[in-house]
Amino acid sequence: MKSLLPVINTGLPTNLVQPFAARVARDASPMRRAAVEQLQINLGKLCNQTCTHCHVEAGPTKKRENMDAKTAARVVELSRDCLSLHAVDLTGGAPEMNPNFRDLVREFRGRGIRVIDRCNLTILQQPGYEWAAPFLAEQGVDVVASLPCYLEQNVDGQRGEGVFRQSIDALRQLNDLGYGDEHSPLRLDLVYNPTGPSLPPDQASLQADYKRELFARYEIRFNRLLTITNIPIKRYAMFLAKKERLEQYMHLLEANFNSDAAEAVMCRSLLSIAWDGTIYDCDFNQMIDLPAGGLAAHRDVSQPPTVWNTDSLHQFANRKIATADHCYGCTAGAGSSCSGALL
């Protein structure tokens, strides 16, 4: 039986694909989280950029959708009892624009937990954020930076005029601080998203191209390239629908389902917390308001799990993961996660 993809949230009709849940039931092991090893915290939708592929629908006008100090403190409180936690991923929007960003970094780094900053690079060049790059280096934060291509025209076409040049300037600043040097503990990974409705190319081959071209053109160094498939939800789904490419893209993802990738998806070890404290199985589910699975772990199963009605993050271990048809994006081809290709 086929599904109408209601979770795409475009408000527009789409064509049919085989339901993701049925495909997993047939070809992969059940979608369950073994333990909470990674915590991805979305600090809000406020961003200095507005990108066509953005599944968060982030932008400069999203000032109200930003995590407050009370919620940030509750996230920290819950995390302290989660002994399996070894990585915290701070994302947005531009996470650096949240006033709690620095306190959260100091908290987790002070406990020896790896902290990742999902950085759009241009924020490092904005007035008022001169502190950001030196602070990241001082705290030993791993930077995962968006750069969809090493060609200026392609980047500006996806992210806006002038973004590429600002990104190069930010990368140079990070390099000067020690990021990207193979002898430095400061890690700088770049993120590639396809500029069109296609799967990413082979990650290792594209990484070699990036390293060669960025060094030859700009003397930029980085550690790894992470290839991430664009997920057909929110702004990107609307973009595809307007181009009449949404149906084609969904069929492409479905046709390239990889059961090995389904076994390695990040949600099997990760929890995602939204700016308002609601808990999800991943950042993509967060954006379409699909709450974390395993609601039997909560006192009031009629309410979605939040940091306020949850006693412990351990409640989400050994629990079912909520899925929908956009999950084909993470399981197509070599697979995709916030850490790049899975296979």
Secondary structure, 3 states (H helix, E strand, C coil): CCECCHHHCCCCCCCCECCHHHHHHHHCCCCEECCCCEEEEECECECCCCCCCCCCCCECCCCCCECCHHHHHHHHHHHCCCCCCCEEEEECCCHHHCCCHHHHHHHHHHCCCEEEEEECCHHHHCCCCCCHHHHHHHHCCEEEEECCCCCHHHHHHHHCCCHHHHHHHHHHHHHHCCCCCCCCCCCEEEEECCCCCCCCCCHHHHHHHHHHHHHHHHCCCCCEEEECCCCCCHHHHHHHHHCCCHHHHHHHHHHCECHHHHCCCHHHCEEEECCCCEEECCHHHHHCCCECCCHHHCCCCCCCCECCCCCCHHHHCCEECCCCHHHHHHHECCCCECCECCC
